[in-house]
Amino acid sequence: MSDAATPPVRPPSGAKFVTPEGTRAVMDGLRPSELTQVPDVGSKPAWLRVRLPTGAKYQEVAEIVRTHRLSTVCAESKCPNIAECWGRGTATLMLMGSVCTRACKFCSVNTGNPHGWLDANEPASVADAVALMGLRYVVLTSVDRDDLPDLGAGHYARCIRAIHERTPETAVEALTPDFQGRHDLVAQVLDAGLATYAQNLETVRRLTHPVRDARAGYEQTLDVLRFAKSHAPQTVVKTSLMLGLGERDDEIEEAFVDLRAANVDVVTLGQYMRPTKNHLPVARFVTPDEFARYREIALGMGFLEVVSGPLVRSSYRAERVLEGNNVGLEPTLAAIRESATASLRC
């Protein structure tokens, strides 16, 4: 077999490596530290076990992603729903490469400084991929690009406009960086034409640091979300919280109050799962019934929808978020509860 046919060896988590574009980065975002020695609270419960990726549609999406040299948050963040979503022909596309300038302790995206590198062909490639997948709704997200003068907002907007030009019927959701809280940059993305704008709060106020990079902030994200709704009132504004990092119920409710005060429309709630041993350990596994309870509390505060469940991620079934039925998760969660009950009986 020739060297050209041999797949590249993936560096181990935490190792330094150089990307094909010449960026020096850390694989999976974090190097080994004292966190590496801290175990999770326990073994993964049955309701968090998912099937391995397989099937013709999964392979078709994987091939489109590969041939168009796209990054997806599905793969980069080790999302547990990749088999379901790619099997349905949907994917969340990650813009501006696979190296982030930040190093959040929950995220497995590679960390480094791309020193201004951008793929000028990406807007066209993204638009082509959306057309090939036949998407009526697409979620775009990106790495943080603190190395760029406009933090990547202009490139983000160009990708959105390219999709609209190629497939005008496709609705676009943007899950963006915080753009360092700069309203002018958030406005650039909103003005490109969005159905939904998202920026993730990620966790409760007390745990924001060390969960998030020091350049991120609880109040900064709230301000971005508040501005987004005031600048584009017709756009659905959305955010996400991970549970299982050590937050208390009163802190979760405080976050709900703060998000409603910022006029956020939709919240998604999911279980934090440790992507590698170098990341924060899981402090608790939240049960399906607890997720249901948190959903009811938040709905009672006036959110349009609260998508809540162990495997929920911010872009999970995003096109269905306004159906008002927890994106159709109830039959799945009912089966999970029954399975868990049966396991306890055994």
N, C-alpha and C positions, 0 to 999 in steps of 0.2 A: 504494500500500500504506500502511495506517495505521501510526502509530508503535507501536500495541499489538501489531501482527503482526510487527514487526521484532525479531529476536532480539537480546539484549543483546550488546554488544561485550566480549569477554573481555580484561581488562587483560593486558599482557605479563608474562612471568615476572619476578619481582623488584619489580614495581611496587606501590605502595600503592593500596588501593582500599577502598570501604566496602560491606559485605555488605547484602543486603536487610533484615537484622535490625539494621543500624546499627553493626556491629562494624568497626572499622578493622583492616585486615589486610594482609599481604604476600602477593601472588599466588605460589603454589608454594613458599612458606615461606622462601626466602632471597633477599636482595638481591644484586646483583652485588658481587663482591669479587675478591681475587687469585685465588681458585679459578676464576673465570670464564675466566681466560686459560690455565689448565692443561689440555692436551688429554688425552683418554683414551689408553691404551697403544697402541691400534690400532683398526682398523675392526671392527665387529661381525661375528663369525664366522657361518657359515651356520646353525649349530645354534641361534642365538638369534633368527633371523628368523621372525616369526609372521604369520599372515594377518590381514587387516583384519576388524573386526566386521561380520557380516552375518547374514541368515537370519531366518525368521519368529519362532523362539523367542527369539532375541536381541532382536528388536524388542518382543516381548511383555514380556520382563523389563524392558527399558528404559522401557516405558510404565508398568509398575507402579511402578518407582522414581520416575518423574517425577510421576505423579498423586498418589502418597502423600508427595511432597516428602521423599524419603529421600536420605541420602548413602550411597555405597558406597565401600569401600576400593578396589574394583576400578577405579573411575573416578578417585578422588582421588589414588591412588598410581600411576596409569598402569600398572596391572598388565598384563603381556604375555599373560596367560591369559584376558582378559576375553571374547574371542570364544568360546573353548571353554566356559568356565563358564556364561556367560549363554546360550550356545547349548544347554546341557544343562538350563537352567532353574534354575540356582543362582547365588547372589550372596552376598557377605559384606557385611552391612549395618553402616554406621558410625554410631554413636550420637552425640548431643549436638552436632550440627552439623558443619560442614566447616572450622572454624577451631580450630587447636591452640594452646595456650599455650606450647608448646615449639618449638624450631627445630633439629631434628636435621639434620645435613649430608648425609644420604642420602635424606631424605623430602620429597616434593613436596606434602604437605598444607599449605594456607594457614596462616600464623602470625599470631596477634594475641591480644587479650584481650577475650573476649566479655562481661566484667563481669557475670557471673551469668546471662546469657540462657540459657534452656532452653525447648524446645517441650514443654509439658505434655501435648500430644496424641500425642507420639511413641510411647509404649508401645502405645497402641491402633493407631496407624498401622503400626508394625512388625509387630504381631500379625496385622493384616489382610493385610499384604503376604505374610507367611509362609503364611497360609492360601490366598491367591490363587495363589501359586506352587506350592502343594501340597508344601511341603518336609517331608521326614522328618528332615532334619538341617540346622541353620542355624548359621552362624558370625556372631557379633556382635563387632564391635570398636568402638573409639571414639577420638576425639581425646583428648589430655590436657586436663584442665580444672582446672588449678591455681588458677583464680579462684573455684571453688566451695568452700564450707566443708567438704563431704564429698568433694571432688574428683570428684564425679559417681557415686560408688558407689551411692547410693540410687536414682538414676535408672536406672542400669544394671540393678539388681536388679528395679525395677518393669517394665522391658522384658522381662526373662526371665520373670517371673511372668505377664505379659500373654500371652506366647506359650503358656505352659503352660495357661493358662485357655482360650485360644481353640482350640489344637490340642494336647491333652495327649500325643499320640503323637510330637510333634516333639522330637528331642533337640537340645540347645543347647550350642554351644561358645562360650566367651567368651575373646577375645584382648584383654586389658585393659591399661590403663596400669599403671604401677608403684604408683600411689596413694601416692607418696612413701615407700614401704616400710611403710605403716601396716597392720598385721595386722588390725585391727578392720574396716577398709574392704574388704580382700580377703575377709574372712569374710562380709561382707554379700552380696557377689556369689556366692560359693560356696554360701551357704545358700539362695539363690533356686532352686537345682536345676540342676546342670550335668552334662553327660556328659564334657566336656573343659574344662580351664582352661589358658590359655596366657598367658605373658608373655615377650616376646622378649629374649634376651640380645644379639642383633643381630651382635655381633662379638667378637673375642678381647679379653682383658684390656688389652693394650698399646694397642689402637686404640679403646677405648671412648670416650675423648676424644682427638680431636675428632669422631669419627663420631657420637656421641650428644650430646644436649643436656647441659649441665653439671649439670642437676638429676637426670639419670639416672645409673645407676652399675652396674658389673659386679657388685659384691658385693651391692648393693641388690636387683638382679633375682634373683640366686641365693637370697637370703634370702626373697623373696616366693615363689619356686617351692618352696622347702623348706617354708615355712609352709603353702602350699596343699595339699601332699601330706599333711602331718601333720594338718591340719584336716579334710580330706575324702579319706580314703585310697581310697575307691571311685572317685574322680574321676580320669580320665586327666590327667596334667600334662605339658605340652608347651612347647617353646620352639623358636626358629629362629635360625640363623646365616646371614648373607650372606657369601659368599666373593668374592674379587677386589678387596679393599680394601688389600691389601698384607700380609696375614697369612702367617705361616710355618706349615709342617706341624706343628712341635712346639707352636706356640701353639694350633692347632686341636685337637690331642690334649689339651692342657692344659684347654681348655674342655670337652671331652668328660668328662674326669676330674672336673672341678668340678661338672658337671651331674649326673653319676651320684651324686656325694656328696650332692647336694641331692635325690636320689630322683626326678629327672625321668624320665618314662616314654618320651617320644617327642621326637625332634629332627628338624627339617627343615633341609635345606641347599640353597641356591640361589645363582645368580650375581647379584651386585650389578650393576644397570644404572643408569647415571646418568640421573635423570629430566629435568634441565635443565642447561645449562652453568654455572649458579650452584652446583651441587652437587659433591660430591667426584668426582674423576675415577676411572675404572676403572683399577686398577693391573695387573690381569691377567684374561684370560678363561680360566676353569677348564674343562678339557675334560670331556666325558661320562665318559671312563675314569677321570679323577681323582675325579669325584663318586662313581663306583662304588667306588673304593678307600676313600674316606673313609667311605662307608656301611659297608663291611665292617669297618673299624677300629672304628667306633662300635658296631656290632652285637656285636662281640667283647667289648665292655665291659659288655654286659648291658642295653642299651636294648630296650624292647619292639619298637620300629620306628624306622627312620631313613629318612625320605623324602628322597631326594637326586637332584638333577638340575639342569641349567642353568636351566630355567624354573620350578622349584619355588618356591612362596611359602608362607608359614606356613599359609594356609588352603586350599591347593591340594588338591582332591579330599579334603577333610578327613573326609568321611563314610566314606572307604575306608581310613583310616590304619591300622587294626588288622588288615587282611587279610594282612599279612606278606609282601607282594609288591611293595614300593615303589610302592604305589597303582596297580599295573598299568602302570607306566611302561616296563618292559623292552622290549616290542616297539618303542615309540617311540624309545627310546635306541639300540636296535640299528639302526634305520633311520637315525638321525642319524650313528652311527659309520660306516655304509656310505657315506652321502652325503659325509661328510668325507674318507673314504679315497679315494673316486672323484674328489673335487675335487683332492686331492693328486696323483693319478695324471695328471690333465689338466695 
